[in-house]
């Protein structure tokens, strides 16, 4: 199979994630869109690693997934504290947290 299919799929996934981050207001949906963008990059790295016959891309994907898991854990903890204070996950009302 050609690498072009992976390029098209990864581009489509990344664009969907980018539009989701830009246009959605719910913080949980924004986290999911960021994860979608990271997975699009991971897919492309694995595809190029396979085509070139090198394992560095796949090892790098492993580290990206570990950092993404830590990001989600910290982000969801922050989001829970915001929800506890404001009773909403809407990012447009976060200006209420200013002093």
MARDRENLUM-988838 format. One record per residue: residue in three letters; residue number from 1; y, x, z of N, C-alpha, C in turn. Coordinates in nm, 4 decimals. Example, Ala and Ser with C-alpha at 12.3 -4.5 7.8 and 13.67 -1.06 7.14 Angstrom:
<zabas>
+------+------+----------+----------+----------+----------+----------+----------+----------+----------+----------+
: zafi : guke :      n_v :      n_u :      n_w :     ca_v :     ca_u :     ca_w :      c_v :      c_u :      c_w :
+------+------+----------+----------+----------+----------+----------+----------+----------+----------+----------+
:  ALA :    1 :  -0.5690 :   1.3190 :   0.7800 :  -0.4500 :   1.2300 :   0.7800 :  -0.3300 :   1.3200 :   0.7800 :
:  SER :    2 :  -0.2250 :   1.2850 :   0.7080 :  -0.1060 :   1.3670 :   0.7140 :   0.0030 :   1.2900 :   0.7870 :
+------+------+----------+----------+----------+----------+----------+----------+----------+----------+----------+
</zabas>
This chain:
<zabas>
+------+------+----------+----------+----------+----------+----------+----------+----------+----------+----------+
: zafi : guke :      n_v :      n_u :      n_w :     ca_v :     ca_u :     ca_w :      c_v :      c_u :      c_w :
+------+------+----------+----------+----------+----------+----------+----------+----------+----------+----------+
:  UNK :    1 :  -0.1177 :   0.0853 :   0.0000 :   0.0000 :   0.0000 :   0.0000 :   0.1240 :   0.0898 :   0.0000 :
:  UNK :    2 :   0.2253 :   0.0451 :  -0.0677 :   0.3474 :   0.1232 :  -0.0832 :   0.4348 :   0.1157 :   0.0426 :
:  UNK :    3 :   0.5136 :   0.2187 :   0.0628 :   0.6042 :   0.2225 :   0.1779 :   0.7189 :   0.1241 :   0.1611 :
:  UNK :    4 :   0.7421 :   0.0795 :   0.0386 :   0.8528 :  -0.0137 :   0.0139 :   0.8364 :  -0.1444 :   0.0905 :
:  UNK :    5 :   0.7130 :  -0.1911 :   0.1044 :   0.6901 :  -0.3143 :   0.1794 :   0.7294 :  -0.2978 :   0.3260 :
:  UNK :    6 :   0.6978 :  -0.1817 :   0.3815 :   0.7368 :  -0.1545 :   0.5195 :   0.8883 :  -0.1437 :   0.5321 :
:  UNK :    7 :   0.9513 :  -0.0844 :   0.4331 :   1.0975 :  -0.0752 :   0.4336 :   1.1615 :  -0.2137 :   0.4308 :
:  UNK :    8 :   1.1110 :  -0.3006 :   0.3453 :   1.1671 :  -0.4354 :   0.3356 :   1.1456 :  -0.5147 :   0.4642 :
:  UNK :    9 :   1.0246 :  -0.5076 :   0.5185 :   0.9946 :  -0.5803 :   0.6422 :   1.0781 :  -0.5286 :   0.7589 :
:  UNK :   10 :   1.0886 :  -0.3971 :   0.7695 :   1.1656 :  -0.3389 :   0.8780 :   1.3140 :  -0.3729 :   0.8650 :
:  UNK :   11 :   1.3661 :  -0.3707 :   0.7440 :   1.5057 :  -0.4075 :   0.7217 :   1.5303 :  -0.5535 :   0.7577 :
:  UNK :   12 :   1.4382 :  -0.6405 :   0.7189 :   1.4538 :  -0.7828 :   0.7506 :   1.4498 :  -0.8060 :   0.9018 :
:  UNK :   13 :   1.3556 :  -0.7420 :   0.9703 :   1.3464 :  -0.7575 :   1.1156 :   1.4707 :  -0.7035 :   1.1852 :
:  UNK :   14 :   1.5202 :  -0.5884 :   1.1390 :   1.6383 :  -0.5302 :   1.2011 :   1.7608 :  -0.6190 :   1.1787 :
:  UNK :   15 :   1.7752 :  -0.6742 :   1.0592 :   1.8892 :  -0.7623 :   1.0317 :   1.8830 :  -0.8906 :   1.1138 :
:  UNK :   16 :   1.7638 :  -0.9475 :   1.1282 :   1.7493 :  -1.0666 :   1.2117 :   1.7881 :  -1.0353 :   1.3554 :
:  UNK :   17 :   1.7442 :  -0.9206 :   1.4047 :   1.7799 :  -0.8807 :   1.5406 :   1.9291 :  -0.8559 :   1.5558 :
:  UNK :   18 :   1.9906 :  -0.7905 :   1.4577 :   2.1338 :  -0.7626 :   1.4656 :   2.2151 :  -0.8914 :   1.4628 :
:  UNK :   19 :   2.1801 :  -0.9834 :   1.3758 :   2.2516 :  -1.1113 :   1.3721 :   2.2316 :  -1.1895 :   1.5015 :
:  UNK :   20 :   2.1128 :  -1.1793 :   1.5595 :   2.0879 :  -1.2464 :   1.6866 :   2.1736 :  -1.1909 :   1.7985 :
:  UNK :   21 :   2.1904 :  -1.0591 :   1.8017 :   2.2740 :  -0.9978 :   1.9056 :   2.4197 :  -1.0376 :   1.8863 :
:  UNK :   22 :   2.4632 :  -1.0450 :   1.7626 :   2.6037 :  -1.0750 :   1.7353 :   2.6365 :  -1.2221 :   1.7609 :
:  UNK :   23 :   2.5511 :  -1.3127 :   1.7173 :   2.5872 :  -1.4537 :   1.7165 :   2.5342 :  -1.5361 :   1.8328 :
:  UNK :   24 :   2.4355 :  -1.4888 :   1.9045 :   2.3812 :  -1.5682 :   2.0148 :   2.4567 :  -1.5403 :   2.1430 :
:  UNK :   25 :   2.4606 :  -1.6363 :   2.2332 :   2.5308 :  -1.6208 :   2.3607 :   2.4372 :  -1.6038 :   2.4785 :
:  UNK :   26 :   2.3176 :  -1.6496 :   2.4673 :   2.2224 :  -1.6419 :   2.5767 :   2.1754 :  -1.4969 :   2.5924 :
:  UNK :   27 :   2.1831 :  -1.4451 :   2.7132 :   2.1495 :  -1.3052 :   2.7374 :   2.0009 :  -1.2772 :   2.7157 :
:  UNK :   28 :   1.9160 :  -1.3721 :   2.7448 :   1.7727 :  -1.3516 :   2.7249 :   1.7413 :  -1.3400 :   2.5761 :
:  UNK :   29 :   1.8044 :  -1.4225 :   2.4951 :   1.7849 :  -1.4152 :   2.3504 :   1.8398 :  -1.2829 :   2.2970 :
:  UNK :   30 :   1.9505 :  -1.2356 :   2.3531 :   2.0043 :  -1.1062 :   2.3106 :   1.9073 :  -0.9933 :   2.3427 :
:  UNK :   31 :   1.8443 :  -0.9981 :   2.4608 :   1.7433 :  -0.8976 :   2.4932 :   1.6271 :  -0.9023 :   2.3942 :
:  UNK :   32 :   1.5833 :  -1.0223 :   2.3585 :   1.4736 :  -1.0350 :   2.2627 :   1.5138 :  -0.9804 :   2.1263 :
:  UNK :   33 :   1.6384 :  -1.0015 :   2.0868 :   1.6850 :  -0.9505 :   1.9575 :   1.6956 :  -0.7985 :   1.9590 :
:  UNK :   34 :   1.7363 :  -0.7417 :   2.0713 :   1.7394 :  -0.5953 :   2.0828 :   1.5982 :  -0.5382 :   2.0729 :
:  UNK :   35 :   1.5034 :  -0.6048 :   2.1355 :   1.3645 :  -0.5614 :   2.1262 :   1.3125 :  -0.5740 :   1.9833 :
:  UNK :   36 :   1.3549 :  -0.6775 :   1.9128 :   1.3152 :  -0.6931 :   1.7736 :   1.3693 :  -0.5789 :   1.6882 :
:  UNK :   37 :   1.4924 :  -0.5376 :   1.7149 :   1.5497 :  -0.4251 :   1.6426 :   1.4747 :  -0.2956 :   1.6733 :
:  UNK :   38 :   1.4397 :  -0.2742 :   1.7993 :   1.3627 :  -0.1551 :   1.8346 :   1.2247 :  -0.1558 :   1.7692 :
:  UNK :   39 :   1.1625 :  -0.2715 :   1.7629 :   1.0311 :  -0.2805 :   1.6983 :   1.0401 :  -0.2585 :   1.5482 :
:  UNK :   40 :   1.1508 :  -0.2979 :   1.4869 :   1.1691 :  -0.2710 :   1.3438 :   1.1770 :  -0.1209 :   1.3188 :
:  UNK :   41 :   1.2494 :  -0.0513 :   1.4047 :   1.2583 :   0.0945 :   1.3914 :   1.1225 :   0.1590 :   1.4180 :
:  UNK :   42 :   1.0499 :   0.1089 :   1.5173 :   0.9169 :   0.1626 :   1.5460 :   0.8222 :   0.1434 :   1.4283 :
:  UNK :   43 :   0.8273 :   0.0276 :   1.3655 :   0.7430 :   0.0011 :   1.2490 :   0.7722 :   0.1007 :   1.1380 :
:  UNK :   44 :   0.8979 :   0.1264 :   1.1148 :   0.9359 :   0.2187 :   1.0095 :   0.8936 :   0.3620 :   1.0436 :
:  UNK :   45 :   0.9067 :   0.4007 :   1.1688 :   0.8645 :   0.5348 :   1.2090 :   0.7143 :   0.5538 :   1.1923 :
:  UNK :   46 :   0.6370 :   0.4541 :   1.2283 :   0.4920 :   0.4637 :   1.2122 :   0.4554 :   0.4663 :   1.0644 :
:  UNK :   47 :   0.5246 :   0.3883 :   0.9835 :   0.4965 :   0.3872 :   0.8398 :   0.5257 :   0.5236 :   0.7772 :
:  UNK :   48 :   0.6405 :   0.5819 :   0.8091 :   0.6724 :   0.7134 :   0.7539 :   0.5795 :   0.8208 :   0.8089 :
:  UNK :   49 :   0.5420 :   0.8098 :   0.9344 :   0.4499 :   0.9052 :   0.9937 :   0.3139 :   0.9002 :   0.9242 :
:  UNK :   50 :   0.2700 :   0.7799 :   0.8905 :   0.1422 :   0.7649 :   0.8220 :   0.1496 :   0.8178 :   0.6795 :
:  UNK :   51 :   0.2584 :   0.7894 :   0.6106 :   0.2721 :   0.8342 :   0.4719 :   0.2782 :   0.9861 :   0.4643 :
:  UNK :   52 :   0.3510 :   1.0492 :   0.5554 :   0.3655 :   1.1947 :   0.5521 :   0.2515 :   1.2672 :   0.6228 :
:  UNK :   53 :   0.1647 :   1.1940 :   0.6907 :   0.0495 :   1.2548 :   0.7549 :   0.0834 :   1.3365 :   0.8784 :
:  UNK :   54 :   0.1882 :   1.2998 :   0.9485 :   0.2276 :   1.3721 :   1.0688 :   0.2279 :   1.2749 :   1.1867 :
:  UNK :   55 :   0.1949 :   1.3262 :   1.3035 :   0.1828 :   1.2403 :   1.4211 :   0.3094 :   1.2360 :   1.5055 :
:  UNK :   56 :   0.4115 :   1.3141 :   1.4713 :   0.5323 :   1.3179 :   1.5543 :   0.6014 :   1.1825 :   1.5612 :
:  UNK :   57 :   0.6025 :   1.1090 :   1.4521 :   0.6652 :   0.9770 :   1.4507 :   0.5954 :   0.8799 :   1.5429 :
:  UNK :   58 :   0.4634 :   0.8860 :   1.5468 :   0.3886 :   0.7957 :   1.6330 :   0.4054 :   0.8316 :   1.7795 :
:  UNK :   59 :   0.4172 :   0.9594 :   1.8103 :   0.4426 :   1.0016 :   1.9482 :   0.5820 :   0.9574 :   1.9905 :
:  UNK :   60 :   0.6775 :   0.9701 :   1.8998 :   0.8138 :   0.9285 :   1.9298 :   0.8205 :   0.7779 :   1.9541 :
:  UNK :   61 :   0.7411 :   0.7011 :   1.8798 :   0.7344 :   0.5558 :   1.9000 :   0.6830 :   0.5241 :   2.0397 :
:  UNK :   62 :   0.5878 :   0.6007 :   2.0875 :   0.5365 :   0.5799 :   2.2234 :   0.6484 :   0.5951 :   2.3260 :
:  UNK :   63 :   0.7313 :   0.6969 :   2.3108 :   0.8410 :   0.7179 :   2.4046 :   0.9479 :   0.6093 :   2.3909 :
:  UNK :   64 :   0.9734 :   0.5640 :   2.2701 :   1.0691 :   0.4540 :   2.2511 :   1.0196 :   0.3285 :   2.3211 :
:  UNK :   65 :   0.8923 :   0.2994 :   2.3119 :   0.8376 :   0.1807 :   2.3783 :   0.8459 :   0.1927 :   2.5302 :
:  UNK :   66 :   0.8260 :   0.3127 :   2.5831 :   0.8373 :   0.3321 :   2.7280 :   0.9809 :   0.3111 :   2.7740 :
:  UNK :   67 :   1.0769 :   0.3638 :   2.6995 :   1.2177 :   0.3450 :   2.7348 :   1.2577 :   0.1989 :   2.7200 :
:  UNK :   68 :   1.2058 :   0.1314 :   2.6180 :   1.2372 :  -0.0106 :   2.5984 :   1.1820 :  -0.0948 :   2.7131 :
:  UNK :   69 :   1.0651 :  -0.0611 :   2.7631 :   1.0092 :  -0.1354 :   2.8760 :   1.0945 :  -0.1157 :   3.0009 :
:  UNK :   70 :   1.1410 :   0.0058 :   3.0223 :   1.2285 :   0.0305 :   3.1374 :   1.3614 :  -0.0421 :   3.1203 :
:  UNK :   71 :   1.4122 :  -0.0452 :   2.9982 :   1.5380 :  -0.1160 :   2.9708 :   1.5242 :  -0.2653 :   2.9998 :
:  UNK :   72 :   1.4138 :  -0.3227 :   2.9613 :   1.3921 :  -0.4646 :   2.9849 :   1.3806 :  -0.4923 :   3.1348 :
:  UNK :   73 :   1.3123 :  -0.4054 :   3.2067 :   1.2981 :  -0.4266 :   3.3506 :   1.4333 :  -0.4234 :   3.4205 :
:  UNK :   74 :   1.5159 :  -0.3246 :   3.3880 :   1.6485 :  -0.3143 :   3.4495 :   1.7388 :  -0.4274 :   3.4012 :
:  UNK :   75 :   1.7332 :  -0.4569 :   3.2733 :   1.8181 :  -0.5629 :   3.2174 :   1.7859 :  -0.6994 :   3.2746 :
:  UNK :   76 :   1.6578 :  -0.7290 :   3.2909 :   1.6212 :  -0.8585 :   3.3478 :   1.6579 :  -0.8675 :   3.4950 :
:  UNK :   77 :   1.6528 :  -0.7553 :   3.5661 :   1.6964 :  -0.7568 :   3.7062 :   1.8460 :  -0.7858 :   3.7150 :
:  UNK :   78 :   1.9239 :  -0.7237 :   3.6294 :   2.0679 :  -0.7507 :   3.6260 :   2.0934 :  -0.8948 :   3.5861 :
:  UNK :   79 :   2.0182 :  -0.9434 :   3.4889 :   2.0345 :  -1.0811 :   3.4434 :   1.9993 :  -1.1807 :   3.5531 :
:  UNK :   80 :   1.8990 :  -1.1504 :   3.6331 :   1.8652 :  -1.2396 :   3.7442 :   1.9774 :  -1.2455 :   3.8472 :
:  UNK :   81 :   2.0408 :  -1.1329 :   3.8727 :   2.1537 :  -1.1319 :   3.9669 :   2.2725 :  -1.2092 :   3.9105 :
:  UNK :   82 :   2.2964 :  -1.1979 :   3.7806 :   2.4050 :  -1.2746 :   3.7181 :   2.3742 :  -1.4235 :   3.7254 :
:  UNK :   83 :   2.2485 :  -1.4601 :   3.6981 :   2.2115 :  -1.6013 :   3.7047 :   2.2233 :  -1.6543 :   3.8473 :
:  UNK :   84 :   2.1892 :  -1.5721 :   3.9437 :   2.1988 :  -1.6138 :   4.0831 :   2.3440 :  -1.6410 :   4.1231 :
:  UNK :   85 :   2.4379 :  -1.5627 :   4.0691 :   2.5789 :  -1.5800 :   4.1036 :   2.6485 :  -1.6887 :   4.0220 :
:  UNK :   86 :   2.6153 :  -1.6993 :   3.8928 :   2.6881 :  -1.7909 :   3.8042 :   2.6089 :  -1.9142 :   3.7622 :
:  UNK :   87 :   2.4813 :  -1.9187 :   3.7886 :   2.3937 :  -2.0294 :   3.7491 :   2.3876 :  -2.0490 :   3.5984 :
:  UNK :   88 :   2.4061 :  -1.9409 :   3.5226 :   2.3980 :  -1.9481 :   3.3772 :   2.3673 :  -1.8088 :   3.3217 :
:  UNK :   89 :   2.3050 :  -1.8055 :   3.2038 :   2.2818 :  -1.6792 :   3.1351 :   2.3697 :  -1.6656 :   3.0122 :
:  UNK :   90 :   2.4703 :  -1.7494 :   3.0013 :   2.5631 :  -1.7457 :   2.8884 :   2.6543 :  -1.6239 :   2.9031 :
:  UNK :   91 :   2.6576 :  -1.5393 :   2.8011 :   2.7359 :  -1.4168 :   2.8103 :   2.8847 :  -1.4391 :   2.7942 :
:  UNK :   92 :   2.9255 :  -1.5557 :   2.7484 :   3.0693 :  -1.5801 :   2.7315 :   3.1398 :  -1.6086 :   2.8644 :
:  UNK :   93 :   3.0640 :  -1.6402 :   2.9683 :   3.1280 :  -1.6674 :   3.0977 :   3.1201 :  -1.5475 :   3.1926 :
:  UNK :   94 :   3.0814 :  -1.4328 :   3.1408 :   3.0730 :  -1.3143 :   3.2252 :   3.2083 :  -1.2611 :   3.2677 :
:  UNK :   95 :   3.3148 :  -1.3103 :   3.2072 :   3.4489 :  -1.2672 :   3.2505 :   3.4820 :  -1.3174 :   3.3902 :
:  UNK :   96 :   3.4059 :  -1.4146 :   3.4402 :   3.4255 :  -1.4629 :   3.5775 :   3.3863 :  -1.3580 :   3.6811 :
:  UNK :   97 :   3.3138 :  -1.2549 :   3.6393 :   3.2709 :  -1.1529 :   3.7320 :   3.3787 :  -1.0475 :   3.7561 :
:  UNK :   98 :   3.4913 :  -1.0573 :   3.6852 :   3.5990 :  -0.9601 :   3.7037 :   3.6651 :  -0.9823 :   3.8398 :
:  UNK :   99 :   3.7324 :  -0.8792 :   3.8898 :   3.8005 :  -0.8875 :   4.0184 :   3.9255 :  -0.9654 :   4.0077 :
+------+------+----------+----------+----------+----------+----------+----------+----------+----------+----------+
</zabas>
